Amino acid sequence: MLAKNGFRKLTASVSPPQLFVIGFGTLILLGAFLLTLPISTVDGQGLPFVDALFTTTSATCVTGLVVVDTGTTFTLFGQLVILSLIQIGGLGFMTVASLFVLILGRKISLRQRLLIQESISHLSMGGIIRLVQRILLFTLIFEGAGTLILGLYWLPDLGWQKSFYWGLFHSISNFNNAGFDIVGEFRSLTPFVDDPVVNIVIMTLIVAGGIGFVVIDELVDYRKKKKLSLHTKVVLSTTAILIFGGAFFIFLFEFNNPKTLVPLNWSGRILGSLFQSICTRTDGANTLPIGDMRQATLFMMVILMFIGAAPGSTAGGIKVTTFAILLGAVWAMIKGQGDVVYFRQRIGEEKVYKALTVTFAALILVITVAMLLSITEKADFLTVLFETTSAFGTVGLSTGLTPKLTIIGKLLLSFVMFAGRVGPLTVAFALSWDRNKKHFRHSEGKISIG
């Protein structure tokens, strides 16, 4: 009864944007407190608060940027705290809270259903509770399968206890697009760059987490309904183009780089390029050394990180649907058409305006923080821009700057990760006082463009 009443009071007293900001913020602070405890670190001293705050922000926002090595710094308790934050942050605390209420056998109110709908970017409120239940099922299936396959594969080298723990940690981390690893020494998954089993399993988990639960749900029901929504068609087509296009350019730019692809055989080069393309938009894991890549590759990766993955997924960025709508709007303008059309369906003007607003707000955030970091940190601008975009896209890839950040740098990137996870517009709406729609329109003026 207390859980039910507490959940109802929380969701009734604040607006949805405020609830998301408060929820994620509370979770981050709680995790930071736990990581400052002596039981959390191997040296028995706990993390300094700023480092703990950065780590829990990165985990809750499923980013993967780290200032200390996860595998060698934290005890089992500390690693489980991080893993729990990744799981809750990836699914969304509203989804987790709803599952908890359902397990207790309680009913979820209409307002709570609306909050859940907004938190997972579902297009309608119909069937929202069924979708929440399916989210739990999909999560258990993907993470369970990943744990089993990786655990059995690593069994001969690591022993059953360590191999299955590694399998569990990396499955949860990568399905939620966090990219945290416990390999140690900031190596991420570089020891497995040409390992087909590890690559295929991790890539499958990342893509599944990155396309969103709504898309997975539609794909599961496709055999019965024989129909996909416009949202799913746009997500799948745009995702495929970005993955294979990104892999092609990484392969092209790094083909003769002696520090990345040259030491690998052909299969290793293809796996490395494909893995890095998938991770660049959603996940902080890497099998190629990011800091040794060419500037052209890094800049292209900045663009991919800024785009991110699908709405309602475990990843960040402006989202592939936003990117697709912007491209459609540009193409429609060039052709002199009034509507953005995909798969013979028109995109509403409100969606186009929202896509422009989200992109512009994200650009202002990334550029502003990158300029500030160029002052506070000793690094060139591309490195600073890469790190900032990685934080905003909740990607987690790093050229090596993050562990060397100043306190100001850590706080700035922590805010960017937070804004990237909940969305820059959500943060703005949560802080705004008056968003009432005006019931009049001004007279139209004339202005030159281009």
PESULRA-V132972 format. One record per residue. N is the residue number from 1. RES is the residue in one letter. OMEGA is omega in radians with two decimals (none if undefined). D_FIRST is the distance of its C-alpha to the first C-alpha in Angstrom with 1 decimal. Layout:
N&RES&OMEGA&D_FIRST / N&RES&OMEGA&D_FIRST
This chain:
1&M&3.12&0.0 / 2&L&3.14&3.8 / 3&A&3.14&5.4 / 4&K&-3.12&5.1 / 5&N&3.13&6.1 / 6&G&3.13&8.4 / 7&F&-3.11&9.9 / 8&R&3.14&10.5 / 9&K&-3.12&12.1 / 10&L&-3.07&14.1 / 11&T&-3.09&15.5 / 12&A&-2.97&16.3 / 13&S&-3.09&18.2 / 14&V&3.10&20.8 / 15&S&3.13&23.2 / 16&P&3.10&23.1 / 17&P&3.13&25.9 / 18&Q&3.13&24.4 / 19&L&3.14&21.1 / 20&F&-3.14&23.1 / 21&V&-3.14&25.3 / 22&I&-3.11&22.6 / 23&G&3.14&20.6 / 24&F&3.13&23.8 / 25&G&3.12&25.1 / 26&T&3.14&22.2 / 27&L&3.14&22.4 / 28&I&-3.12&26.1 / 29&L&3.10&26.1 / 30&L&3.11&23.7 / 31&G&3.13&26.0 / 32&A&3.09&29.0 / 33&F&-3.13&27.9 / 34&L&-3.12&27.5 / 35&L&3.06&30.9 / 36&T&3.14&32.6 / 37&L&3.14&31.8 / 38&P&-3.09&34.8 / 39&I&-3.04&33.1 / 40&S&-3.06&32.9 / 41&T&-3.09&36.7 / 42&V&-3.12&39.6 / 43&D&3.09&41.6 / 44&G&-3.12&38.8 / 45&Q&-3.07&38.9 / 46&G&3.12&36.0 / 47&L&2.93&36.6 / 48&P&-2.98&37.8 / 49&F&-3.12&35.0 / 50&V&3.10&36.8 / 51&D&3.11&37.3 / 52&A&3.12&33.7 / 53&L&3.12&32.5 / 54&F&-3.10&35.0 / 55&T&-3.12&33.9 / 56&T&3.03&30.2 / 57&T&3.12&30.9 / 58&S&-3.13&33.2 / 59&A&-3.11&30.6 / 60&T&3.12&27.6 / 61&C&3.11&30.1 / 62&V&-3.10&31.5 / 63&T&3.13&35.0 / 64&G&3.04&36.7 / 65&L&-3.09&38.9 / 66&V&3.06&39.2 / 67&V&3.03&41.1 / 68&V&-3.11&41.0 / 69&D&-3.06&41.5 / 70&T&-3.04&38.3 / 71&G&-3.06&40.0 / 72&T&-3.08&42.0 / 73&T&-2.97&40.0 / 74&F&3.00&36.5 / 75&T&3.08&35.6 / 76&L&3.12&33.4 / 77&F&-3.13&30.4 / 78&G&3.12&31.5 / 79&Q&3.12&32.1 / 80&L&3.04&28.7 / 81&V&3.13&27.1 / 82&I&-3.13&29.4 / 83&L&3.11&28.6 / 84&S&3.10&24.8 / 85&L&3.10&25.4 / 86&I&-3.10&27.8 / 87&Q&3.14&25.4 / 88&I&-3.14&22.6 / 89&G&-3.14&25.2 / 90&G&3.14&27.0 / 91&L&-3.05&24.2 / 92&G&-3.04&22.8 / 93&F&3.09&19.5 / 94&M&3.11&18.2 / 95&T&-3.14&19.0 / 96&V&3.12&17.5 / 97&A&3.13&14.2 / 98&S&3.10&14.3 / 99&L&3.12&15.3 / 100&F&3.12&12.4 / 101&V&3.12&9.9 / 102&L&3.12&12.5 / 103&I&3.12&12.7 / 104&L&3.11&9.1 / 105&G&-3.12&10.4 / 106&R&3.08&8.7 / 107&K&3.13&11.4 / 108&I&-3.05&12.9 / 109&S&3.13&14.5 / 110&L&3.14&18.2 / 111&R&3.12&18.3 / 112&Q&3.08&16.3 / 113&R&3.09&18.8 / 114&L&3.11&21.6 / 115&L&3.11&20.5 / 116&I&3.13&20.5 / 117&Q&-3.13&23.9 / 118&E&-3.07&25.4 / 119&S&-3.14&24.2 / 120&I&3.08&25.9 / 121&S&3.09&28.8 / 122&H&-3.04&28.4 / 123&L&3.13&30.9 / 124&S&-3.13&28.8 / 125&M&3.13&25.3 / 126&G&3.11&26.3 / 127&G&-3.05&24.9 / 128&I&-3.14&22.8 / 129&I&3.07&20.0 / 130&R&3.13&22.8 / 131&L&3.10&24.3 / 132&V&3.10&21.3 / 133&Q&3.12&21.3 / 134&R&3.09&25.0 / 135&I&3.10&24.8 / 136&L&-3.14&23.1 / 137&L&3.13&25.8 / 138&F&-3.13&28.6 / 139&T&3.13&27.5 / 140&L&-3.12&27.5 / 141&I&-3.08&30.8 / 142&F&-3.11&32.7 / 143&E&3.10&31.5 / 144&G&3.12&31.9 / 145&A&3.11&35.4 / 146&G&3.11&36.4 / 147&T&-3.11&35.4 / 148&L&-3.09&37.3 / 149&I&-3.13&40.4 / 150&L&3.12&40.7 / 151&G&3.11&39.9 / 152&L&-3.11&42.7 / 153&Y&-3.12&45.1 / 154&W&-3.06&44.8 / 155&L&-3.11&44.8 / 156&P&-3.07&48.6 / 157&D&-3.00&48.7 / 158&L&-3.02&45.4 / 159&G&-2.97&44.6 / 160&W&-3.07&41.5 / 161&Q&-3.10&39.0 / 162&K&-3.08&40.0 / 163&S&-3.13&40.8 / 164&F&3.04&37.4 / 165&Y&3.06&35.6 / 166&W&3.13&37.9 / 167&G&3.13&37.1 / 168&L&-3.08&33.3 / 169&F&-3.07&33.6 / 170&H&3.08&36.1 / 171&S&3.11&34.4 / 172&I&-3.11&31.1 / 173&S&-3.04&33.1 / 174&N&3.04&35.4 / 175&F&3.09&33.1 / 176&N&3.06&31.0 / 177&N&-3.12&34.4 / 178&A&3.10&34.1 / 179&G&3.03&37.4 / 180&F&3.10&36.5 / 181&D&3.09&38.7 / 182&I&3.08&39.4 / 183&V&3.06&43.1 / 184&G&3.06&44.1 / 185&E&3.11&46.7 / 186&F&-3.06&45.4 / 187&R&-3.04&47.0 / 188&S&-3.10&44.1 / 189&L&-3.14&45.3 / 190&T&3.08&49.0 / 191&P&-3.09&50.0 / 192&F&-3.04&49.0 / 193&V&-3.12&50.8 / 194&D&3.12&52.9 / 195&D&-3.05&50.6 / 196&P&-3.10&49.9 / 197&V&-3.13&47.0 / 198&V&-3.13&44.9 / 199&N&-3.07&45.9 / 200&I&-3.14&45.0 / 201&V&-3.10&41.6 / 202&I&3.13&40.6 / 203&M&3.12&42.0 / 204&T&3.12&40.2 / 205&L&-3.11&36.8 / 206&I&-3.13&37.6 / 207&V&3.13&38.7 / 208&A&3.11&35.8 / 209&G&-3.05&33.3 / 210&G&-3.12&35.6 / 211&I&3.06&36.0 / 212&G&-3.08&32.3 / 213&F&3.12&29.8 / 214&V&3.12&30.8 / 215&V&3.10&34.4 / 216&I&-3.13&33.6 / 217&D&3.12&31.6 / 218&E&3.13&34.7 / 219&L&3.12&37.1 / 220&V&-3.10&35.2 / 221&D&-3.03&35.5 / 222&Y&-3.12&39.1 / 223&R&-3.13&40.8 / 224&K&-3.05&39.1 / 225&K&-3.14&39.1 / 226&K&-3.10&42.3 / 227&K&3.06&41.2 / 228&L&3.12&40.0 / 229&S&3.08&38.8 / 230&L&3.12&40.8 / 231&H&-3.11&38.2 / 232&T&3.13&38.5 / 233&K&-3.13&42.3 / 234&V&3.13&42.6 / 235&V&-3.08&40.2 / 236&L&-3.10&42.1 / 237&S&-3.13&45.6 / 238&T&3.11&45.1 / 239&T&-3.14&43.5 / 240&A&3.14&46.4 / 241&I&-3.11&49.0 / 242&L&-3.13&47.5 / 243&I&-3.07&47.1 / 244&F&3.04&50.6 / 245&G&3.10&52.2 / 246&G&3.12&50.7 / 247&A&3.14&51.9 / 248&F&-3.09&55.3 / 249&F&3.05&55.8 / 250&I&3.10&54.5 / 251&F&-3.10&56.9 / 252&L&-3.08&59.7 / 253&F&-3.03&59.2 / 254&E&-3.03&58.7 / 255&F&-3.11&61.1 / 256&N&3.09&63.8 / 257&N&-3.08&61.6 / 258&P&-3.11&62.6 / 259&K&-3.10&59.4 / 260&T&-3.01&57.0 / 261&L&-3.06&58.3 / 262&V&-3.12&61.9 / 263&P&-3.05&61.2 / 264&L&3.01&59.3 / 265&N&-3.05&60.7 / 266&W&3.14&60.2 / 267&S&3.10&57.1 / 268&G&3.12&55.6 / 269&R&3.14&56.5 / 270&I&3.12&54.9 / 271&L&-3.13&51.7 / 272&G&-3.14&51.6 / 273&S&-3.13&52.2 / 274&L&3.14&49.6 / 275&F&-3.08&46.9 / 276&Q&3.08&47.5 / 277&S&3.13&47.4 / 278&I&-3.09&44.0 / 279&C&-3.06&42.6 / 280&T&-3.11&44.2 / 281&R&-2.97&41.9 / 282&T&-2.84&38.6 / 283&D&-3.07&38.7 / 284&G&3.11&40.0 / 285&A&3.07&41.7 / 286&N&3.05&45.5 / 287&T&3.05&48.3 / 288&L&3.14&51.1 / 289&P&-3.05&51.7 / 290&I&-3.09&50.5 / 291&G&-3.13&52.6 / 292&D&-3.11&55.8 / 293&M&3.13&55.5 / 294&R&-3.11&57.9 / 295&Q&3.12&57.1 / 296&A&3.12&57.3 / 297&T&-3.12&54.6 / 298&L&-3.13&52.3 / 299&F&3.08&52.7 / 300&M&3.12&52.0 / 301&M&3.06&48.9 / 302&V&3.13&47.8 / 303&I&-3.13&48.0 / 304&L&3.12&46.0 / 305&M&-3.14&43.3 / 306&F&3.12&43.1 / 307&I&3.10&42.6 / 308&G&-3.04&39.8 / 309&A&-3.01&38.0 / 310&A&3.02&36.1 / 311&P&3.13&33.3 / 312&G&3.11&29.8 / 313&S&3.12&31.2 / 314&T&-3.06&30.6 / 315&A&-3.08&33.7 / 316&G&-3.08&35.0 / 317&G&3.11&38.2 / 318&I&3.09&39.0 / 319&K&-3.07&38.3 / 320&V&3.13&40.9 / 321&T&3.07&40.3 / 322&T&3.12&41.0 / 323&F&-3.14&44.2 / 324&A&3.13&45.2 / 325&I&3.11&44.8 / 326&L&3.09&47.0 / 327&L&3.13&49.6 / 328&G&3.13&49.6 / 329&A&3.10&50.0 / 330&V&-3.13&53.0 / 331&W&3.12&54.6 / 332&A&3.12&54.2 / 333&M&3.13&55.8 / 334&I&-3.12&58.7 / 335&K&3.12&59.3 / 336&G&3.13&59.2 / 337&Q&-3.11&56.3 / 338&G&-3.03&53.7 / 339&D&2.96&50.7 / 340&V&-3.04&49.0 / 341&V&3.01&49.0 / 342&Y&3.10&47.6 / 343&F&3.10&48.0 / 344&R&3.06&49.5 / 345&Q&-3.08&46.4 / 346&R&3.04&46.4 / 347&I&-3.11&44.0 / 348&G&-3.13&43.0 / 349&E&-3.13&44.5 / 350&E&3.11&41.0 / 351&K&3.12&40.3 / 352&V&3.11&43.7 / 353&Y&3.14&43.0 / 354&K&3.11&39.6 / 355&A&3.10&41.3 / 356&L&-3.12&44.0 / 357&T&3.12&41.6 / 358&V&-3.11&39.4 / 359&T&-3.12&42.6 / 360&F&3.11&44.3 / 361&A&3.13&41.3 / 362&A&3.11&41.1 / 363&L&3.13&44.8 / 364&I&-3.13&44.7 / 365&L&-3.08&42.0 / 366&V&-3.10&43.8 / 367&I&-3.14&47.2 / 368&T&-3.13&46.3 / 369&V&3.11&44.5 / 370&A&3.10&47.4 / 371&M&3.11&49.9 / 372&L&3.13&48.1 / 373&L&3.10&47.9 / 374&S&3.08&51.6 / 375&I&-3.04&52.2 / 376&T&-3.07&50.0 / 377&E&3.10&50.6 / 378&K&-3.12&53.9 / 379&A&3.10&53.8 / 380&D&-2.99&55.5 / 381&F&-3.14&53.7 / 382&L&3.10&53.1 / 383&T&3.13&51.3 / 384&V&3.12&49.2 / 385&L&3.12&48.5 / 386&F&-3.10&47.6 / 387&E&-3.14&45.1 / 388&T&3.13&43.5 / 389&T&3.08&43.3 / 390&S&3.10&41.8 / 391&A&-3.12&39.1 / 392&F&3.14&38.5 / 393&G&-3.04&38.5 / 394&T&-3.12&36.1 / 395&V&3.09&38.9 / 396&G&3.07&39.6 / 397&L&-3.09&43.3 / 398&S&3.05&45.5 / 399&T&-3.12&49.2 / 400&G&-3.10&48.7 / 401&L&-3.00&48.1 / 402&T&3.13&44.4 / 403&P&-3.10&44.9 / 404&K&-3.07&47.6 / 405&L&2.98&45.7 / 406&T&3.11&46.0 / 407&I&3.11&43.0 / 408&I&3.13&43.4 / 409&G&3.13&43.6 / 410&K&-3.13&40.4 / 411&L&3.12&38.5 / 412&L&-3.14&40.1 / 413&L&3.07&39.3 / 414&S&3.11&35.7 / 415&F&3.14&35.3 / 416&V&3.09&37.1 / 417&M&3.14&34.9 / 418&F&3.13&31.8 / 419&A&3.13&33.5 / 420&G&-3.13&34.6 / 421&R&-3.11&31.2 / 422&V&3.14&29.3 / 423&G&-3.13&32.5 / 424&P&3.11&35.0 / 425&L&3.12&34.3 / 426&T&3.10&30.5 / 427&V&-3.14&31.4 / 428&A&3.13&33.9 / 429&F&-3.13&31.6 / 430&A&-3.10&28.9 / 431&L&-3.08&31.6 / 432&S&-3.11&33.2 / 433&W&-3.03&33.0 / 434&D&3.10&34.5 / 435&R&3.12&34.3 / 436&N&-3.11&34.9 / 437&K&3.14&37.4 / 438&K&-3.06&40.8 / 439&H&3.06&42.2 / 440&F&3.11&45.8 / 441&R&3.10&48.0 / 442&H&3.07&50.9 / 443&S&-3.07&54.4 / 444&E&3.08&55.2 / 445&G&-3.12&57.4 / 446&K&3.14&59.6 / 447&I&-3.12&59.4 / 448&S&3.13&61.2 / 449&I&3.03&59.3 / 450&G&none&60.8
